[in-house]
Each structure stands twice: as structure tokens, then as C-alpha cells.
Amino acid sequence: MRVLVLGAGGHAEVIADILLQMQSAGAELQLTGYLDDEPDLVGRRIQGLSVLGPLTRLPEVAHDAVIVAIGDNRTRFRVFSVLEQQGERFVAACHPSAVVAPGVQIGPGTAICAGVVVNPGSVIGSNAILNTGCTVDHHCRIEDHAHIAPGVHLGGAVSVGQGTLVGIGANVMPSCSIGAWTVVGGGAFVRSDLPDGVVAVGLPAQILGKQTVERT
């Protein structure tokens, strides 16, 4: 299966590495290269693969599937949504070192990075990021386009809404619900539910303000 990586920044390099590690472990993948709208990146080689041009070149480049390798949740959501409407196929990237329990559901286009643990009964949506070394305990639900940052720990039965960012090193108590398009600051401790579209920081996490909720 020929895979195009959409994006060519730091996060995209991590995604390419995951896909190459999967290939080395026996997955039937062949990375075609990257597409990125940054003109200065065109022609560069990253992880041995070329940046072939902007995203508008997608129809011209032979591929069987894509992955949107853009760290910003809103941008990743918008690119994914357009391509989904166009009928593109999305591949999930799961690093061989990740420990994912049998039966865990993982949506298309999701990235599971090195050292991640996902325990039984959990459901991970589409186009999400489980970043380096985070842990997702039993029966968690992570919605589409969310990003669980490096070193985050989610207790059992936690719910994370669509497009939400749980910042680096944050901890979330069991059974807490975090709404859609919310930002939990790095190092925060969430011990009670958070609504849609807020920014929460601190120990324990307190709401500091609001932000826009994307509509699907």
C-alpha cells in the first residue's frame, strides 16, 4: 500500500518514522513521500523521502492511502474533513513499541506513537494523535481529531471530546469527561468534568477562558 504523508514538519517526521518502523516490522506499506504547502520545504528529503509539493498535488501523485501528519488539531481536522469528502483512504500509524490491548478500536488516520499504552475497552476515533509515552487506561473514549500529548495519563473510563488537546504531562482522573475543542494545559490535573470549548490549567485544573468549537 502506497502511503502519502500530508505535512512535512516535525510531527510529520515522527509519523514517517512510525510508518517506516511498521514497514520494517512486516507491514505492507510503501511511503511515497510528503506533501506540504510550505514552499521552502519542497524538494527536501526527510527520513529519506522527498517533499513532492503542495497538497494540491495530491491527485497527481500515485498513492493508495494518506495520513494527515499535522500537529495542530484544527488544521488537521479541516484537511482530513476535505479529503474524507473526496473519498480518500486513510491509514492509521501505530509504532511497534506501542502496547495496544486486543479489541481496542482505532479510527482511520490516527497516529499512536512510541511507548503509548492503550488498555482494554478503549475506543480511539479518527485522525487523533496519541503522542509519545502517553497512557490510556481501560474503557476510555477519545473522539476524532483529539491530541493526547506526550506523557499524559488518562485514568479508566475517561472521555476526551472531538478536537481536544490534553497538554503534555497532564493527568486526568478516572471517569472524567472533557468536552470537545477544549485545551487542557501542560502538567494540569483534571479531577472533574470540563465542558466544550474551554481552556483549563493548573492543579487542579481551573477554567481560564473559552475558545471556538469547530462545527462538523
N, C-alpha and C positions, 0 to 999 in steps of 0.2 A: 504494500500500500504506500503510495507516494504522498508525503505529507508536506504541506507548506506551513511555515511558521509566520504568523502575521504580527509584525513588530520585530524590531532588531535592537532594542535597548538591553539593559542589564537583566530584566526579568525574562526577556526572550532568550537570552543566552542560557539562563538556567533551564528553561523549557527545552531548548535544543539538547542540552546535556542530558536531561531526563530521557528524551526520546532516543538519543544515541545509546544510553545505558540500557534502555529497554531492548533496542536492536541487538546489542551485544549479548543480552540475556536470552535471545531467541525470538523476540517479537518480529513479525514480518512487516517491518517498517523501512522506508527509504526516505530520508529527508531530502527534499528538493532544493530548499533554500529559504530565504526570508523575503518578505515584502514590507516596506516601511515608507511612510510619507516624508521622512526627513531626507532632503536631497543630499546632504553631506554623507549619509550612510550608504548611498547607492554605490555598488561596486566593491565595498569592503567584504572581507571574509571573516566570519565569526564561527568558531568551532569547526573550521574547515569548510564552511558553506557560504555562498555568496548572497549579498543583499541584491536582489534582482530588479528592484524598482519600487514604485509606489503601489498602494493597494489597488489602484485602478487597473493594474496589470494582471490582476487575478485571473480573468478569463483567458489570458494569453499563455499562462504558464501551466503546463501539464501537471495535474495533481488528482488525487483521489479523495483527499480529506485535508482539512485545515485545523489549526488551533490558534486562537486569539491570545497571543502572548504579550498582553499589555497589562501592566500592574494596576493602573487607575481603574476603579470599578465602573465609573460612569462611561468612560471611553470604551472599555472592554464590552460593556453592556450594549452600547449603541452599535459598535461594529458587529458584534455577534447577532444582534437583532436583524440588522440589514441582511447579513449573509444567510441567516436562517430563513428569511422570507424568500431569498433567491434559491433556496434548495440546496445549499452547501452541506456537505457531510463534515461532522466534527469528530476529531479523535480526542480521547482522554489520555493524559500523560500521567503515569504512576511510576515513581522511582522504584527500582528493585529493592531498595533498602526499606521502603515503607512497609509497615505491618498493618494490613487491612483484613479484618475478620471476614470469613466466608459469609456471603449473603448481604454484605453491605452494598447498597445501591449507589452507583456513581453515574452522574449525568454526563452527556456528551460535552466535550470541550473543557472538562475540569482538569486541573493540574494538582497532583499530590506529590509534594517534594520529598527530598531525602529526610529520613528519620521520622516521618509522620507515623502516628499510631491512630487507627480508627477502629473502635471496638464494636462488638456485635449490635445489630439492630439499628445502626445509624443509616441515615439517608442523606446523600450529598447531591445537590442539584447540579444543573448545567452551568458551564462557564465559570465555575467557582475556583478559588485558589486555597489549598491547604498548604501553607508555606512551611519552610524548613523547621523540623523538630516540634511542630505543634501536636497536641494530643486531643482527640475527640472521643469522649467516653461513650458508654453504651447508650443506644436509643436517642442519640442527638439527631437533630434535623437542621441541615444547613441549606438554605434556599439558593436559587440561581444567582450568579454574579457576585456572591459574597466573597470576602477575603479574610481568612483566618491567618493572621500574620505569624512570623517565626516566634516560637517559644510560648505561644498561647496554650492554655489548658482549659478545656471545657469539661465541666462535670457531667454526670449522666443526665440524659433527658433534657439537655439544653436545646433551645430553638434559636436559630440565628436567621433573621429575615433577609429578604432579597436585597442584594446590593450593599449589605452592611459590611463595614470594616471593623474587625476586632483587632486592635493595635498590638504591636509587638510586646510580648511578655505579659499580656493581660490574663487574668484568671476569672472564670465565671462559675459561680456556684451551681450545683445540680438543680435542675428543673426551672432555671431562669429562662425567660423569654426576652429576646432582644428584637425589636421591631425592624422594619425594612428601612434601608437607606439611612441607617444610624452609624455613627462613628464612636467607637469605644477607644479612648486614648491609650497609648502605650503604658504598660505597667498598672493599669486600672484593676480594681477588684469589684466585680459585679456581684452583688448579693441579692438584688431584687430586680423585677422586670423593668425593661426600658421600652418606651413607645417608639413608633416610627419617627424617622427624621429628626433625631436629636444628636447632640454631641455630649458625651459623658466622660468625665475624667475623675481620677482620684481614688483614694482608699477610705471609705467605699466610694464607688463611682457616683458622682453627682452630675445632674444635667446642667450644662453651661449655656446651651443655646440650641437653635434649630437650624436645619438645612433642608434643601429641596428634596422632595420624594419624587423619584422618576415614575412616570406612568407607562404601563405596558399595554 
